[in-house]
Amino acid sequence: MSSLDEIRAERVKKLQVLKERGILPYPADSKRDKTNSSFLSDFEQLLNNQNKIVLAGRVMSVRTHGGSVFFDIFDGTDKIQVFLKKDEAGEELFELFEQVVDQGDFLEVDGLAYKTKRGEKSLLASSWRMLSKSLLPIPSEWFGLKDADERYRKRFLDFLLNKDLREVFYKKTKFWDETRQFLKKHGFLEVETPTLELTTGGAEARPFRTHHNDFDLDVYLRISIGELWQKRLMAAGFQKTFEIGRAYRNEGSSPEHLQEFTNMEFYSAFMDYQEGMVFTEEMIKTVVQNVFGTFKFSTKGHELDLEGDWPKLDYVETVKRITGIDVLTAREGEMKEKLDELKISYEGKNRERLTDTLWKYCRRQISGPAWLINHPKIVSPLSKSKKDNPELTERVQMILAGAEMTNGFSELNDPIDQKERFEIQQRLLESGDVEAMMPDWDFVEMLEYGMPPTFGFAYGDRLFATLIGLPIREIQLFPLMKPKGD
């Protein structure tokens, strides 16, 4: 078997043959007048009319039979078999094909619609032209790329050889298009908010830090999709806004977590979390039905059915039922003992982190869909407290396949309460909790001018990945990779 270097050297020689004959191996133009998919859909008409057609695409396989060659070309829409005969194309062009064309090359071919004896829709070529000479071979379509590391490093080949994987990203685009259309249909304005921030508001996560040379100050990549900015828009008189964009969190990777991902956040003035639950359940069901054509999914060991009304789970009661711990009244020592008993590791030792860790243990046992409500105030620094119990908040999350898929609040608009909660977060930061929320004192000042009652809501790549049954890394076009050797 030839080494990769030997294969490349042979192909460079073929490149030189083309140049010596005055043939451009990388021309800028193409005279293609039909995509492969349109050729197939119009095939019977083209077969009857016998008008010349020009197709183009990458050579995926080549089969030589004496004075004829069959090869498949793929243009991103479909794959077409091309039949090249020596007596049809001429001896010179036919022999040049045999001499210089390899699997992986991009060719332009013109000819007539042709049906083989086996009934396969093909193109009978009268001529061909090189559009791009490949110097390295593509893997076989039958075997593809098996090594996960190689798949991510050579993602272009992974997509080329894996139609199902390409389809994932067409579905992902539709997922976000349907989300966008639903919100616009209901009067939401699409906005763009800063991705570089002085403080990373809107979530509890470790941020990425960079430096702004012109201003000579450190800034952070956002960890939410403009939460505190969109709330400023509510104060400014905008009624309904949303943004779909990238968020960045300098944390560990898992099937449900990634450092860079797409999220959507919307904010609606004069809506609370109860109304928000009804609205977002309708939104998610509409998007899911339009994208996937079903409400039933089997993923991550869970059988899911999103049709029907989703039950509501109480945060405190759920943790108490599964672990025996009341997170509102238990001492921190009791919480640590229970976590040790359950063999659950935990990094932070403050009450907020212990509460959150206990809940995460519980959520893995919930298939859903269900709405999680009545979150403790300590784990919800931006959510409005409940009137009947100020230790709980008007927060709602969709639970699906053992994970939180969404996040929504009756947004906190009391500036004094918000200031006090930010002060708690500041103390957590000072104690070494790198995931605590950075206080934004300018945001508190905005609240002092007044912000209307507002419901905010978010979902993102995690929901799509769960529904399609893939790790979140797999639904990124080009996931970040360490350089080889590091």
N, C-alpha and C positions, 0 to 999 in steps of 0.2 A: 504493500500500500504506500502510495506516495505521501510524503510529508506535506504539510501546509505550505512550507517554503517552496518545495518543488512544484506544487500545483500553481502557486502564484507566479513562479518563474516561467512556466509554460504559457500561462495566460498573458504575461507581459510580452512574450514573443508573438502571440496572436495579435496583440494590440499593435505591435510594430508592423506586422503584415498589413493591417488595415491602413496604417499611416503611409506605408510605402506605396500602396495602391491609390493614394490620394483620397481615401475614405475617412471622413471625420468619425472617430469612435464615440464622441460625445457631442453631437449636434444640439443646437438650442431649440430647434423646431420639431414639430411632429404634425403630420397631416392626418392623424386619426380623425375619422368622422363619425364613429359610433363607439360607444362603450360595449364591453363584452355582454353585459346584462341586456342592453337594448338590442344587440345582435340576436340574442337568444329569444327575446320576447317577440321580435319582428321576423323570426326566422322563416316562417312559411311564406310570407310576402316577399322576402328577399330571395328565397329559393325560386319562386315563380317569376319574379322580375329579372333575375340574373344581372342586377346592376353591380358594378364594382364597389367593394367596401374596403375601407382602410381601418384596421384594428391595430392596437399596440398593447404591449404588456411585458411582464417578466417571464422568461422561459423557466418553467418549473420542472419540465422533464423532456427528454429527447429520446426517440426510438427510431433507429435507422433500419430500413429494409431494402437493400439493394439500391435501386434507382429512385427511392422515395424516402421521405423522412416524415414522421409524425412528431409533433411537439406541442406541448400545452403552454399557453400564455395566460397570465393572470394580471389583470389591470386594477385590482382593488374592488371591482364590482362582481366579477365572476371569472371562471376559468373556461377557456375555449381551446378545443383541439384544432390545430392547423395541419393541413396536409400539403407538403411540398414535394412536387414531382420534378425529376430532372427534365423530362420532355416538355413540362409546362413552364418552368421557370428559366430554362436554358442551362446548358452544362456549366458555364462559367459561374453563374450565380449560385447554382446548386453546390458545386465543388467548394466555392468560397464559404458557404454555410458550413459544410462538413469540416472545413479547415479551421474556422475561427470562432464558431458559435458554441457557447457552453451554457449549461444550466446556470441561471442567475442573470444572464444578459437581458437587457431590455431591447426588444425588437419592434419594428413597425412592419406590418405585413398587409399587402393588398391582394384581393382576389374575390372569389364568388362564394356565396353560400353553397354548401355541399353536404349531402347526407350520405354517410358511409353505409356499407352493406348491413351493418348491425343497427343502422338507424340513428347513429350519433350525429348530432348537429355540429358541423365542422366548417372550416373555411378552407377552400381549395386555393392556395396561394400561387400567384403568378410572379411575385417579387417580394423581397424583404430588404430592410435597411436597419443597420445598427443604430440604436438610440443611446445605449450606455453599456460599455463593455465592463463586465464584472471581473475583478482580479482575484477574488476569494470565493470559494464555493459555498453555496447555501446547503444546510443539512437536508437530508432526505425528508420528504413530506411524511413518509411512513413512520419515521423514527423521531424526527424533530429534535428539540433540545430537552433532554431529560434532567440535567443537573439544574437545581433551582437557582443557584448562584449564577450560572451561565445564562439562564433564561432572563434574569433581571438585568444582567450586564449587556446582553444583546437582545434587548426587548424588541427591536425592529424585526429580528428574525423570529422571535416568539410569536409576534402578531402575524407575520407572513405565513407561518406554518400552522397556525391554530385559529381556524375560523370561529370556533366557539368563543375563544378569548376576544377576538375582534367584536363579536356580537355583544359581549358584556359592555363594551364602551359605547356602542350605539344605544344600548338600553340605558346606560348611565346618563348619556346626553338627553335622552327622552325623559328620564326621571327629573332632571333639573328643568327641562323645558315645561313639563307638566306642572311642576311646582310654581314656576314663574307665571304660567298662564292662569293658574288657579288664583294666585294672589292678585294679579292684575285685574282679573275678572271681578274680584271683590273690592276693587278700588284702592289697592296698595300701589305706592309709588316706589319704583326701584331706584336706589341711591348707591353712592360710592363713598365710603368713609375711609379715614387714614389707616394704612397698614403699618406705619411707623408711629410709635407713641412714646410719650414721656413716662406714662404709667400704663400698665397693661390691665385695664379694667374688664369686667364682664365674666371672669372665670377664675378658678383657683388652679394655677398651673405654673410651672417654671418656664420663664420666657427665654427667647433668644435675644442676646444683646448685640448691638452693632454701634458704630460711631458715625455721627453726622459731621463730616469735615467742615462744611461751610459754617455751621453754627458752633462747631467744636464742643459737642456734647453727646453723651451716650443716649441712645434711643433703643426701643424694644420693638420686635416684630409682634404684631397683635396676637392675642390668644383667643379673642372672640371676634365676631363679625360686626364690630362697631357698636357694641351694646350701649356704652355710655354716650357715644356720638348720636346714635339713633334716638336715645331718650332726650338729648338736647333738641333734636328735631321736633319731638312731641311738645316740648316747651315753646318751640318757635312757631307753633301753629300748624305743622304738618299733622294730618290725622292718622295716616297709615303709611308706613314705610317698610321696605325690606331690602336686604342685600344678600347676594349669593357670592361667596368668595373664598379665598384660602385663609386658613388659620394656621398658626405655628406654635408648637409647644415642645420645649426642650426636655422631653421626658423619655421614658423607655418605650420600646416597641412591644406589641403583642398582637394577637389576631384582631383585637378591637381598638388598638391605639397606634397612632403614627405621629411623627413630628410635624408633618405637613399634610393637610387634608382640606376638603371642601365642606363648608357649612352654609346653612341659610339661617338668618335671623330676621324676624319681623316684629314690629311694634305697632300696636293699635290703641289709640287714645279712646277712653271711655268704654273699655272692655275689661272685665275682670277674669280671673282664672276659671270660674265656672262657665262663663260664656265661651272662654277660650278653649276649654276642653271640648265643647260641642263643635266649635268651628274647626279646630285642628283635627278632630277625629274624622270629620267630613273631608277635610283636605287630604289627609293621609290615605283614606279609603279611595278617594277619587284618583289620586296619583297612582296608587298601587294597581287599581283596576285598569287604568289606561296604559300603564307601562307593562304589567305582567299578565293581564287578562285573567287573573285569578285572585282569590283571597286566601287560598290554601298553600302552605309552604312547609317543607321539611328541611330543617337546617340546624346545625350544631347540636344534634341529638334531641331537638324539640319538634313536635308536630304543631303547626300553627294554623289558626283560622281567624282572619281579621274581620270576617263578616259578623254582623250582630253588634249589640252594645257591649262595650268593654267595661268590665267590673272595676271598682275603685278599691285600692288597698291603702290602709292607713300605715304610714311609715313606722310609728312607734309600736303599734299593735303587731305588725308583721315581724319586726325584730324580736319582740317579746315572745311571740308564739313560737318562733324557730329557735331562739337562743335562751329564752328565759330572762333576758336582760331588759329592763326598762331604761332606755337611754336618757330619759329625762331625770330620773331619780337615782340611778345607780352611781356608786362611787367609782372614780377612775380605777382604783385598785380592783374592784369587781370586774370591770370591763376588761382589764388586762388579764385577769385570771381566766375569764371565759375564752378570750382569744388564745391564750396558752393552751387551755384545755382542748380547743378545737384545732390546735396546731396551725394557727394562722399567724403568719409573720406580719408585723406592723412597724412602720418607720417612725412616725410621729407619736409622741406620748401624751399630747394634750387631748383634751376632751373631744374637740372637733374631729381629730384624726381617728380616735378610738371609735367614736360613733359611726363615722363613715366606713371604717373597716368592718365593723359588725354588720352594717347594712349590706356591704358588698358581698359578704359571705351569704347573706340571706337571698339576695337577688338572683344568684346563680341557680337557685332552686325554683324559680318562677318562670314558666313558659310564656304566659301572657297570650294575647295582648291584654294589658291592664294599665290603669292609671294609678300611679303612686301619688298620694296626697298627704297633707299634714306633716311636712318635713319640719324637723326641729330648727329653730331660729339659728342655732349655732352653725349649721351646715348650709345656711341660705342667707348670706350677708346682703343680698340685693333684693330680697323678696319681702313683701308687706306681711306684717304679723296678722294672725287671725284675731278677730274682735273678741271671740269667746275664750281664747287661750293665747296670750301674747308669746308663749314659749314655742308656739307652732307658727307656720307660715302658709300663705296662700300660693303654694308652689305645686306644680304638677309635672310628672314625667311619665312617658310611655315606657312600659317594661315589656320587652320582647326577647325571647330566647335567652333569658338570664342576664340581660343587660339593659341599661337605660338607653333608649333610642332618641328621646327628645328631652327638652327642658323648657319649662314655661313658668312665668310668675305673674301674679298681680304685683307690678313693680313698686318698689318702695319709693314713695315721693315725699316722705317726711324728712326734711333736712336734718333735724336734730337727731332722730333715730339713725339716719344714715351716717351722720358724723360719729356717733357712738360706735356703730358697727365697724366703721373704718378704723377707729382707734383700736378696737380689738384685733383687727387684722394687722395693724401696724405693730402691735405688741408681739403677735405671732411671728412676723417677719424678723423682728429684733431678737427673738428667742431662737432663730435658726430655721424656722419653717419656710423652706424655699417655695412652697406651693401656695402659701397664703396670698390673699389678694392685695395688690398694691393700692393704697388709698389714693383717691383722686379728689383733692380738696377743691379744685375748680368745679368739679361736678357737684359737690355739696353746695357751693355758692349758686350754681344754676338752680338747684332745687329750692333755694331760698327765694328765688324770683317766682317760683311756682311751676310745677309740672302736673298736667291733668292725670286722673286715674288712667293707668296704662297696663295693657297685657303684652308681655314679650314672650317670644317662643323661638325655639331653634331645633333644627335637626340637620343631619348631614350624611357624610359617606358611610358612617357606621350603620345607619338604617338601610341604605342600599345594599351594602355588603352582606348584611344579615339576610335580607330577603333573597338575594341571588345565591347565597350559600358559599361565599368566599371570604377569606381573610381580607381585612381592609387594605393590606399591602398589595394584594392582587388586583384591586380595582384602581390602583394608581398607574397612569400610563408609564411613568418612568420613576420608580421608587429610588430614593437615594441609596447609593452603595458606597461602602468603603473602597478606596483604591486597592487593587490587588497588592498583597505583600504587607499591608498594614495590620 
